[in-house]
Structures are given as structure tokens and as C-alpha cells.
Amino acid sequence: MNNMSKKGTALVIGGGIAGLLSARVLSDVYEEVVIVEKDDFPASPEDRAGTPQSFHPHRFTQRGKEIMTRFFPDFEQDLAEQGARSVLNKTVHNMNQYGSVVVQYPRNDYKFSRALLEWVVRKRVREIPGVWFLPKHEVLRLLTTPGHAAVTGIAVRDRESDGQEKFLMADLVVDTSGRSSKLTAWLENLGYDVPKPDLLKVNLGYSTRRYRIPPSQAHLTETWDTVIIGGQPANGTFSGVFSIIENQIAEVLLYRPGGHYPPTDAEQFEQAVAQLPSPLIAELLQGLEPITNPRGFRVPALHRHHFEQMDRWPSGLLVLGDAFCIYDPIFGQGMTVAAIEVEVLEACLREQWEAPRPQFEQRALRSIQAAIEPAWWLNCANDLQWEGVEYAGAEPLKGISFGRKYLDLHLERATAGPDFKLFGLYWAVNTLSISPREMLNPDLVTSVLAATEEGRQWLDELTEQYGQPLEHVWNDIVPSFSEAPYPSASR
């Protein structure tokens, strides 16, 4: 889009990763882009007060990294200069209730804290001509034309002044303010009917503690990438994750949905680590120095908004990131989905520039929703395996009972061998590199189910239920999952 003649102003609400990526794309279209953030921006890689989940592990999947690299070439070198380390050929130990799969990590990726990633990307965005930051400002409401048919800007308040309102005018406002977004209330106050969001009532909690790796244990950084001890829904055990981020710092996360929260007391946290289904993480922590107390974070419910279903939507307004949909953090999909959404936004802007049509915003919202759907469905299918997790939506989630059972059987088959092709497919789908349809197709499903007695019995039940072979009724069983968000279809 670099050949566009830039004009106008865009405002981005929120200075996190979704906001920074949005500003990068909007800067190709708009002469001025202003990022409005309620927090101050730290001068070094530090957690911001407005992102209480920032302390906990964050990552890009391979798909997310590819998008980030396209927008910010060589950004990982900036991470490396600040102490992030490559995990190429480091060991990944992945254990679930069916066994363990151990591999050497095949790509030259870097591990980092969210604070470091934001700091690196923010520096890149500051270098973009026409992009400005307005920190320490709280957004109060949307400004609109008479009748509220179009958004024309936002009202803000300087958090360090006398509280007087200021008006910022814009041609486009993009809400990337995350899970604390007030967009629904703003729209309702303007007279818009906003559908209730779909909810996954997960009651999940996670706790994270960080450790310093002393010189005597330096071999850990040369050996390990990640250890994942998956929680077992049947037994109600915690999941545990060990990984090494920047500057000889390791972190351990404990996690569980269903209302049974991991401890934040230091002694109880260490006891819980020792009681995981495998002792490996506890063994790796021997000789490491705890440098923080465990910090907890709880999420009562995940939500997925349906702004794209609204009969009326104001022009000049868009929303993406956690303000649109939030995900279970254990799957590490949130930042990647935000990156995919921004790539979708870029395509929508290009299309609108080349052939302007009315209702650009509604079309963009529908495209963003298509990018959201696979991750949301996968989150629901995985988390609904846990006791105490419930789904509440305006409509039943298509194929979710089937998906919940099949994902578990697929993982069992992939782990038992192990079958690295099936295991790789499982993770490619769950890290959003390929469509769920690559794993959820009748030929593969039939093959996986036919390999075990339990699977064959279920296959017979499905055939009897639908009265014909699966391939004839497949579209009645699982969602279609739009191909639009995936690289093979969009490039």
C-alpha cells in the first residue's frame, strides 16, 4: 500500500501489540496516526500497570512471527540485542495424559517477555513518519456526527492534569484497548443495539514465577526450550510450563480451568510444581534462584463479540484484538490472532482504496470475525473437556461436541506412537498455521478413529446417527472455517 496518497487521521485506542501493529498498517493509508494509551510508556522493558497479564508468558506462534517479520523486518534481532535467545535445536518436551513427545526445536525463533516485545516494537513504531504516541490519556467516549451515524473522534482526559476533557478528531478510530474495552457501553450509550457476546465460562487461573539461572546452571540455556506438562482433565491436575526468556531468566507457569486456581504463595507454588504428573520441571528448578513471588491472574470467562451482526454500525469505527475476542492464554494464540486480524485489516484497507464502496467497516468486521473463528472454536473444544467449564452463546457452537472428543482422540493417537505427522498437524492447527479443516476432514478422521477400538465404536455410532458415510454429511458436522485468514488462500 506504499503507493497510496496518504490523507487524514486515524486514532488507535490502546498501545499494546494489537495497537502497535494497527498503527503500522494505518500509517500506509493515513497521514497521521495517533496511539492513545492510558498508561505511561516505560523507558526500558518493564510491565505496564494497565496490562496485569503482562508478567505471564507470551509468545508468537510461527504464523504470528511471520506476520510480525513482514511488518517489522528483523525485529527478532532487536530482541536478541536485549538478551533474548534463539531456541534453534533446543529441546521441547511435551507431555500429556497419553505420554510424551520430545523434539529439537527446528526454527531460529527467539523467546521473550511481553515487556521486552512491546518495548522493541514500540521503538520501531516510533520511527514511522506520522505516527505519534499520546500516553497517560484515558478515553472517555466516542465523538459522533448528529444522529451518531459516524464516529468523528474521541473525548480524552489527561490522567495527570485537572481532568478537563479534550477532543481528538479523526477519520477512523480503531479500538485495540483489550479486555478492558468500553466499546459496548459506548455504543449502547449512542443508541446502538449490541448483541450479547458468546461466553466460555472457564473460571481459569494461572500463576507465574521467575527464576535467575546462575552460571553454574548455564547449560540449561544451551539445552532447553520449553517443557510442557499438560494438565489432565480426567484427574484435574494443573498444567505446568517451563521456559527460558531473556537475560538468563526462566519462568514457570501453573494453570487450570474450571475454578481450581494454582497457588500464589511461594511455598505452595513450589509444592504444586513438585506434584505435577512429571517431576521434570521441579528437577530443572533445582539450583535456580527465585527472583519474584508467584503472581496470579484469573479469567472468569472468555468472550467473543459479534459486532459484525449489528444492523447499524457507525462509519469511522473498527475494533480488533482482545476488545473483539479474548482467548485462553495457555494456548498462546492471542497475539497471533491480533497479528492475523491486522493483516486482514490491511487487506480490507487496500480493497477499499482500490475500489471504494459503502459500509467498509461492516465488511472489515465480518472479515475480522472470520479470522477469530478458528481460534475461538479450538479454545472451546479444548477447554470444554474440563469439569466446570460451560459455553453460553446466542446459538450452539457448531460441531463443538464432536470437536471436543475428536481432538482428544487425535492427540492420543499422535502421542502414542508417537506419530510425528499427526502430532505436527495437531500443533499446526492449534497454532493457527493452517485451517482446522486440514485436521478435521472425513478421510483423516476416519483413519484416526479406525486405529482404536474406542474410535471404531464411535465411528460406527456416527455412521448410524447420520445414516450415511461421514464424507456425505461432513459439512453438517463441523464448521466450514473460512479459508480467508490463512496464507495459502490470501496470497
NORBEL-V691004 format. One record per pair of residues at least 6 apart in sequence whose C-alpha atoms are under 8 Angstrom apart, sorted by the first residue. I is the first residue (numbers start at 0). J is the second residue. Records with the same first field share a line. If there is no record, write none. Layout:
I: J + J
This chain:
0: 27 + 28 + 349
1: 27
3: 27 + 28
4: 28
5: 27 + 28 + 29 + 30
6: 28 + 29 + 30 + 31
7: 29 + 30 + 31 + 169 + 170
8: 29 + 30 + 31 + 32 + 33 + 168 + 169 + 170 + 171
9: 25 + 29 + 31 + 32 + 33 + 169 + 170 + 171 + 172 + 173
10: 32 + 33 + 34 + 35 + 152 + 169 + 171 + 172 + 173
11: 18 + 21 + 22 + 32 + 33 + 34 + 35 + 172 + 173 + 174 + 175
12: 18 + 34 + 35 + 36 + 138 + 172 + 173 + 174 + 175 + 176
13: 34 + 35 + 36 + 37 + 174 + 175 + 176 + 177
14: 34 + 35 + 36 + 175 + 176
15: 117 + 175 + 176
16: 117 + 120 + 334 + 337
17: 175 + 319 + 320 + 334 + 337 + 338 + 341
18: 34 + 175 + 176
19: 34 + 120 + 121 + 124
20: 70 + 338 + 341
21: 341
22: 32 + 33 + 34 + 124 + 130
23: 70 + 124 + 127
24: 341 + 344 + 345
25: 32 + 345
26: 32 + 127 + 128 + 129 + 130
28: 348
30: 129
31: 129 + 130 + 131
32: 129 + 130 + 131
33: 130 + 131 + 132 + 133
34: 130 + 131 + 132 + 133 + 134
35: 132 + 133 + 134 + 136 + 137 + 138
36: 132 + 133 + 134 + 135 + 136 + 137
37: 49 + 134 + 135 + 136 + 137 + 138 + 158
38: 47 + 48 + 49 + 134 + 135 + 136
39: 47 + 134 + 135
40: 47 + 134
41: 47
43: 118
44: 114 + 115 + 117 + 118
45: 114 + 115
46: 53 + 54 + 113 + 114
47: 53 + 114
51: 296
52: 296
53: 113 + 114
54: 112 + 113 + 114 + 207 + 294
55: 112 + 113 + 206 + 207 + 252
56: 112 + 113 + 207 + 250 + 252
57: 111 + 112 + 113 + 331
58: 110 + 111 + 113 + 331 + 334
59: 331 + 332 + 334 + 335
60: 331 + 332 + 335 + 430 + 431 + 432
61: 430 + 432
62: 335 + 430 + 431 + 432
63: 334 + 335 + 336 + 338 + 339
64: 335
66: 338 + 339 + 342
67: 74 + 338
68: 74
71: 120 + 123
74: 119 + 120
75: 108 + 109
77: 119
78: 109 + 111 + 115 + 116 + 119
79: 85 + 109
81: 115 + 245 + 246
82: 245 + 246
83: 109 + 110 + 111 + 244 + 245 + 246
84: 109 + 110 + 111 + 244 + 245
85: 107 + 108 + 109 + 110
86: 104 + 106 + 107 + 108 + 109 + 110 + 223 + 224
87: 103 + 104 + 105 + 106 + 107 + 108
88: 103 + 104 + 105 + 106
89: 103 + 104 + 221 + 222 + 223 + 224
90: 101 + 102 + 103 + 104 + 222 + 223 + 224 + 225
91: 101 + 102 + 103 + 104 + 223 + 224 + 225 + 226 + 227
92: 99 + 100 + 101 + 102 + 225 + 226 + 227
93: 99 + 100 + 101 + 226 + 227 + 228 + 229
94: 100 + 227 + 228 + 229
95: 228 + 229 + 230 + 231
96: 229 + 230 + 231
97: 411 + 414 + 415
98: 414 + 415
99: 414
100: 414 + 417
104: 224
110: 243 + 244 + 245
111: 244 + 245
112: 244 + 245
124: 130
125: 131 + 132
135: 157 + 158 + 159
136: 155 + 156 + 157 + 158
137: 155 + 156 + 157 + 158
138: 153 + 154 + 155 + 156
139: 153 + 154 + 155 + 156
140: 153 + 154 + 155 + 185
141: 150 + 151 + 152 + 153 + 154 + 185
142: 150 + 151 + 152 + 153 + 154
143: 149 + 150 + 151 + 152
144: 150 + 151
147: 189 + 313
148: 312 + 313 + 314
149: 313 + 314 + 315 + 316
150: 170 + 171 + 172 + 313 + 314 + 315 + 316
151: 168 + 169 + 170 + 171 + 172 + 315
152: 166 + 167 + 168 + 169 + 170 + 171 + 172
153: 166 + 167 + 168 + 172
154: 164 + 165 + 166 + 167
155: 164 + 165 + 166 + 167
156: 162 + 163 + 164 + 165
157: 163 + 164
170: 315
171: 315 + 316 + 317
172: 315 + 316 + 317
173: 316 + 317 + 318 + 319
174: 180 + 182 + 316 + 317 + 318 + 319 + 322
175: 318 + 319 + 320 + 321 + 322
176: 320 + 321 + 322
177: 320 + 321 + 322 + 323
178: 321 + 322 + 325
179: 322
180: 322
182: 322
183: 193
186: 192 + 193
187: 193
191: 311 + 312
192: 309 + 311
193: 306 + 309
194: 304 + 305 + 306 + 308 + 309
195: 304 + 305 + 393
196: 302 + 303 + 304 + 305 + 392 + 393
197: 302 + 303 + 304 + 305 + 390 + 391 + 392 + 393
198: 300 + 301 + 302 + 303 + 390 + 391 + 392
199: 300 + 301 + 302 + 379 + 388 + 389 + 390 + 391
200: 299 + 300 + 301 + 388 + 389 + 390 + 391
201: 256 + 257 + 258 + 298 + 299 + 300 + 301 + 382 + 387 + 388 + 389
202: 256 + 257 + 258 + 297 + 298 + 299 + 300 + 387 + 388
203: 254 + 255 + 256 + 257 + 258 + 259 + 260 + 297 + 298 + 299 + 300
204: 254 + 255 + 256 + 258 + 259 + 260 + 261 + 295 + 296 + 297 + 298
205: 252 + 253 + 254 + 255 + 260 + 261 + 295 + 296 + 297
206: 252 + 253 + 254 + 261 + 262 + 263 + 293 + 294 + 295 + 296
207: 250 + 251 + 252 + 253 + 293 + 294 + 295
208: 250 + 251 + 252 + 289 + 290 + 291 + 292 + 293 + 294
209: 248 + 249 + 250 + 251 + 289 + 290 + 291 + 292 + 293
210: 248 + 249 + 250 + 287 + 288 + 289 + 290 + 291
211: 247 + 248 + 249 + 287 + 288 + 289 + 290
212: 247 + 248 + 249 + 286 + 287 + 288
213: 247 + 286 + 287 + 288
216: 286 + 287
220: 243 + 247
223: 242 + 243
224: 242 + 243
225: 240 + 241 + 242 + 243
226: 239 + 240 + 241 + 242 + 279 + 280
227: 238 + 239 + 240 + 241
228: 238 + 239 + 240 + 275 + 276 + 277
229: 237 + 238 + 239
230: 236 + 237 + 238 + 239 + 254 + 255
231: 237 + 238
232: 384 + 385 + 386
233: 385
235: 385
236: 255 + 275 + 276
237: 253 + 254 + 255 + 261 + 275
238: 252 + 253 + 254 + 255 + 275
239: 251 + 252 + 253 + 254 + 272 + 275 + 280
240: 251 + 252 + 253 + 280
241: 249 + 250 + 251 + 252 + 280
242: 249 + 250 + 251
243: 249 + 250
244: 250
253: 261 + 272
254: 260 + 261 + 329
255: 261
256: 382 + 385 + 387 + 388
257: 385 + 386 + 387 + 388
258: 387
261: 268 + 271 + 295
262: 268 + 271 + 293 + 295
263: 292 + 293 + 294 + 295
264: 292 + 293
265: 292 + 293
268: 293
269: 281
272: 278 + 280 + 281
273: 280 + 281
301: 324 + 325 + 326 + 327
302: 324 + 325 + 326
303: 323 + 324 + 325 + 375
304: 323 + 324
305: 368
306: 364
307: 361 + 362 + 364 + 365 + 368
312: 360 + 361
314: 358 + 359 + 360
315: 360
316: 360
317: 360 + 363 + 364
318: 364
319: 337 + 340 + 341 + 367
320: 333 + 334 + 336 + 337 + 340
321: 333 + 337
324: 371
325: 333
326: 332 + 333 + 374 + 375 + 378
327: 378
330: 378 + 429 + 430
331: 430
332: 374 + 430 + 431
335: 431
336: 370 + 371 + 374
339: 370 + 484
340: 367 + 370 + 371
343: 363 + 366 + 367 + 370 + 484
344: 363 + 367
347: 359 + 362 + 363
351: 359
366: 483
369: 480 + 481 + 483 + 484
370: 481 + 483 + 484
372: 480
373: 431 + 434 + 435 + 480
374: 429 + 431
376: 396 + 399
377: 429
379: 390 + 399 + 403
380: 399 + 400 + 402 + 403 + 406
381: 403 + 406
382: 388
383: 389 + 390 + 403
384: 403
397: 476 + 477 + 478
398: 476 + 477 + 478
399: 477
401: 476 + 477
402: 477
408: 447 + 448 + 454
409: 421 + 425 + 447
410: 422 + 425
412: 418 + 421 + 447
413: 419 + 420 + 421 + 422
414: 422
424: 437 + 438
425: 438
427: 433
428: 434 + 435 + 437 + 438
429: 435
432: 485
433: 485
434: 480 + 482 + 485
435: 480
436: 479 + 480
438: 444
439: 477
440: 473
441: 469 + 470 + 473
442: 470
445: 458
447: 454
448: 454 + 455 + 457 + 458
449: 455 + 458
461: 469
462: 468 + 469
465: 472
482: 488
483: 489
